[in-house]
Amino acid sequence: MQMHNEIADNAIIEQVLKGDRNAFGTLVERYQSFVFTIALRYVKGREDAEELAQDIFVKAYRSLADFKGTSKFSTWLYTITTTTSISFLRKKKLEVHSLDNEKVFAVADNFDGGMNANVIEQKSRQNMVNAAIRLLSPDDAQVITLFYKGEQTLEEIAQVMGKEPNAVKVQLHRARTRLKEKMQQHFAAEVRDL
Amino acid sequence: MNNRHEAFDPADDAAMELRIWEYIDGLSTDAERSEIEQLLVEHAAWREKYKELLSVHQMLDATELEQPSMRFTRNVMDEIARLQIAPATKAYIDKKIIWGIGAFFVTVIVGFLVYGLSQIDWSAGASGTSKMLGVDFTEVDYSQVFNNNFVNVFIMLNITLGLILLDLYLTQRRKTWQQA
């Protein structure tokens, strides 16, 4: 994800608040990949994730007057992303991939079979990592995505997830350990090839 | 340089992993960094673990974000074209009103307490609890009390407030549970 100028974000928000609705499109373009990726951490299908990501941007637009500029716009947007994703799941009663859920292992095994061929075919390290991340719980997947791709500090991630920075640090550590285990468990051959 | 392979127990291994992650993430202090660099030079087990974790870190760093469909921005813009930005929350929730409501309830409670306490006959001696309060509860006609509309409305109001508070408490507990 490219670095964004926060002043530019705030300037765009000011424009939108003054009535330039189209300026909001720049913010959508800028953050759509990230919001969509986080949405995909919560729901399985791309269609659902796209619907969810759309809801998130609509909610952000409606609440834009509440953005005080005390935090980065991205932190504020990711907080909306988290709360909306949880509400969306509750509303749609979609199956959450959770490590506590025994079903996840069956899903993971099926997924592994499907993705293995893809990974071998494409020799793509990224596909493998993304596939492994999808096997994590939404919380674990989110903390990894926010840390590596969201340009967020531990304190900002803590704000987004409503946790203490120390708890986020521990969760990030555990999430990476679990990711390593998933990669070894489901993509052992690919990990050796890398 | 010492290249021996030390046998770490699982607890030490987990601690080592945490310290190396902090080092890789740039969260260690200067003193910790120096110490870890020293450990990396001296211990093969630390070097191996560092190499392994660094490889995971680099893989995660290199992953790309998922892309939504080409029409995504257009869909969002079409959706918001029909909407207006909501007024800022602080514009319609005045803290003075919230404090006013709070003050009203506190005043009502204090008023009831003062009134109740002033009705007690403190000088009355008694052998039992009911006598101590200057009231013989066995002789109270409760049907007279609960026939009063004011009392019934008051009780209903309290039950409603109690349910609202219970709902708030359960919502808070659910949030805490989800975060855990």
Boltz contact constraints between the chains, C-beta under 6 A:
constraints:
  - contact:
      token1: [A, 25]
      token2: [B, 73]
      max_distance: 6.0
  - contact:
      token1: [A, 25]
      token2: [B, 77]
      max_distance: 6.0
  - contact:
      token1: [A, 28]
      token2: [B, 73]
      max_distance: 6.0
  - contact:
      token1: [A, 28]
      token2: [B, 76]
      max_distance: 6.0
  - contact:
      token1: [A, 29]
      token2: [B, 73]
      max_distance: 6.0
  - contact:
      token1: [A, 32]
      token2: [B, 68]
      max_distance: 6.0
  - contact:
      token1: [A, 32]
      token2: [B, 72]
      max_distance: 6.0
  - contact:
      token1: [A, 33]
      token2: [B, 65]
      max_distance: 6.0
  - contact:
      token1: [A, 33]
      token2: [B, 67]
      max_distance: 6.0
  - contact:
      token1: [A, 34]
      token2: [B, 65]
      max_distance: 6.0
  - contact:
      token1: [A, 36]
      token2: [B, 66]
      max_distance: 6.0
  - contact:
      token1: [A, 36]
      token2: [B, 68]
      max_distance: 6.0
  - contact:
      token1: [A, 37]
      token2: [B, 65]
      max_distance: 6.0
  - contact:
      token1: [A, 37]
      token2: [B, 66]
      max_distance: 6.0
  - contact:
      token1: [A, 40]
      token2: [B, 66]
      max_distance: 6.0
  - contact:
      token1: [A, 50]
      token2: [B, 68]
      max_distance: 6.0
  - contact:
      token1: [A, 54]
      token2: [B, 75]
      max_distance: 6.0
  - contact:
      token1: [A, 54]
      token2: [B, 76]
      max_distance: 6.0
  - contact:
      token1: [A, 57]
      token2: [B, 76]
      max_distance: 6.0
  - contact:
      token1: [A, 58]
      token2: [B, 79]
      max_distance: 6.0
  - contact:
      token1: [A, 58]
      token2: [B, 80]
      max_distance: 6.0
  - contact:
      token1: [A, 61]
      token2: [B, 80]
      max_distance: 6.0
  - contact:
      token1: [A, 62]
      token2: [B, 86]
      max_distance: 6.0
  - contact:
      token1: [A, 64]
      token2: [B, 85]
      max_distance: 6.0
  - contact:
      token1: [A, 65]
      token2: [B, 85]
      max_distance: 6.0
  - contact:
      token1: [A, 65]
      token2: [B, 88]
      max_distance: 6.0
  - contact:
      token1: [A, 66]
      token2: [B, 88]
      max_distance: 6.0
  - contact:
      token1: [A, 66]
      token2: [B, 89]
      max_distance: 6.0
  - contact:
      token1: [A, 126]
      token2: [B, 63]
      max_distance: 6.0
  - contact:
      token1: [A, 126]
      token2: [B, 64]
      max_distance: 6.0
  - contact:
      token1: [A, 129]
      token2: [B, 59]
      max_distance: 6.0
  - contact:
      token1: [A, 129]
      token2: [B, 63]
      max_distance: 6.0
  - contact:
      token1: [A, 148]
      token2: [B, 60]
      max_distance: 6.0
  - contact:
      token1: [A, 148]
      token2: [B, 61]
      max_distance: 6.0
  - contact:
      token1: [A, 149]
      token2: [B, 65]
      max_distance: 6.0
  - contact:
      token1: [A, 162]
      token2: [B, 179]
      max_distance: 6.0
  - contact:
      token1: [A, 173]
      token2: [B, 18]
      max_distance: 6.0
  - contact:
      token1: [A, 173]
      token2: [B, 21]
      max_distance: 6.0
  - contact:
      token1: [A, 180]
      token2: [B, 56]
      max_distance: 6.0
